[in-house]
Amino acid sequence: MGVGDKARNKMQQIQGRMRATTGSAINDPGMRARGRGDERMAHLKGAGEKLKDAFRSRRRPRGY
Protein backbone atom coordinates (compact mmCIF):
# COMPACT_ATOMS: atom_id res chain seq x y z
CA MET A 1 0.00 0.00 0.00
CA GLY A 2 1.44 3.31 -1.03
CA VAL A 3 1.98 6.20 1.32
CA GLY A 4 -0.44 8.32 -0.69
CA ASP A 5 -3.19 5.72 -0.31
CA LYS A 6 -2.61 5.49 3.42
CA ALA A 7 -2.76 9.28 3.74
CA ARG A 8 -5.96 9.52 1.68
CA ASN A 9 -7.65 6.79 3.70
CA LYS A 10 -6.61 8.40 6.99
CA MET A 11 -7.87 11.81 5.85
CA GLN A 12 -11.20 10.30 4.81
CA GLN A 13 -11.42 8.60 8.19
CA ILE A 14 -10.69 11.84 10.04
CA GLN A 15 -13.16 13.82 7.91
CA GLY A 16 -15.83 11.20 8.54
CA ARG A 17 -15.21 11.32 12.27
CA MET A 18 -15.41 15.12 12.24
CA ARG A 19 -18.64 15.07 10.21
CA ALA A 20 -20.19 12.48 12.54
CA THR A 21 -19.19 14.48 15.61
CA THR A 22 -20.56 17.69 14.12
CA GLY A 23 -23.81 15.91 13.22
CA SER A 24 -24.13 14.70 16.79
CA ALA A 25 -23.40 18.16 18.18
CA ILE A 26 -26.01 19.91 16.05
CA ASN A 27 -28.47 17.01 16.27
CA ASP A 28 -28.45 16.25 12.53
CA PRO A 29 -28.89 12.48 12.05
CA GLY A 30 -28.24 12.70 8.29
CA MET A 31 -24.86 14.36 8.73
CA ARG A 32 -23.93 11.92 11.48
CA ALA A 33 -24.82 8.96 9.27
CA ARG A 34 -22.81 10.33 6.31
CA GLY A 35 -19.83 10.85 8.59
CA ARG A 36 -19.99 7.35 9.98
CA GLY A 37 -20.34 6.00 6.43
CA ASP A 38 -17.23 7.90 5.31
CA GLU A 39 -15.31 6.60 8.28
CA ARG A 40 -16.34 3.00 7.61
CA MET A 41 -15.52 3.33 3.93
CA ALA A 42 -11.99 4.46 4.82
CA HIS A 43 -11.61 1.44 7.10
CA LEU A 44 -12.75 -0.90 4.32
CA LYS A 45 -10.36 0.66 1.82
CA GLY A 46 -7.48 0.21 4.24
CA ALA A 47 -8.42 -3.43 4.83
CA GLY A 48 -8.58 -4.03 1.09
CA GLU A 49 -5.15 -2.51 0.57
CA LYS A 50 -3.70 -4.66 3.35
CA LEU A 51 -5.21 -7.75 1.77
CA LYS A 52 -3.72 -6.86 -1.61
CA ASP A 53 -0.33 -6.33 0.02
CA ALA A 54 -0.52 -9.71 1.73
CA PHE A 55 -1.08 -11.53 -1.55
CA ARG A 56 1.34 -9.36 -3.51
CA SER A 57 4.29 -10.48 -1.38
CA ARG A 58 3.49 -14.16 -2.11
CA ARG A 59 3.49 -13.67 -5.88
CA ARG A 60 6.99 -12.21 -6.10
CA PRO A 61 9.85 -14.67 -6.00
CA ARG A 62 12.40 -13.84 -3.34
CA GLY A 63 15.88 -12.88 -4.32
CA TYR A 64 14.98 -10.78 -7.34
N, C-alpha and C positions, 0 to 999 in steps of 0.2 A: 504494500500500500504506500503510495507516494505521500510525501509530506504535504503537498497541496491538498490532496484528498482528505487527509486527517484534519487539516486546518479548516477546510470547508465544512466537514461533518461537525466539528466541534463548534464552529460559529453557528451552524444551524441549530445545534442542540442548545446553545446559550440563548439564541434569539427565541427559540420556542419556550424555554423556561421563563424568559422575561415576559413574553406575551401571555403565558399562562398566569404568571404572578400578577400582571397588570389586570387581566380579566377577572381574577379573583378579587383584587383590590377595588375595582369599580363595579363589581357585581354584574359582569357581562359573561354569561355562560358560553356564548358563541366564540368570543375571543379566547376564553380559557380552553375551550375544546380545540381550537385551531393551534394554539400554542402547544398543547400536549401532543397533538398530532405531529407537529413539526419536530418536537423532541423525540418522539418514538421513531419517526422516519430517519432521523440522524443516527439513532441507535441501530436500526436495521441496516442502514448503509454501511456503518462501521463493521457490523457482524459479517456482512457479505464480503467486504474487502478482506477481512481476516480469513474467511473461508477460502477465498481465491488465493491468498498468500500461502495458506497451508498446502494446497494442492500444487501450487506453482513450484514450490521447493522440491516436490517429489518427482516432477517431470524432468528437471534438469539433472544431467549426470554430474556427479562430483568430479572435481579435478580439471574442469574446463574453464 
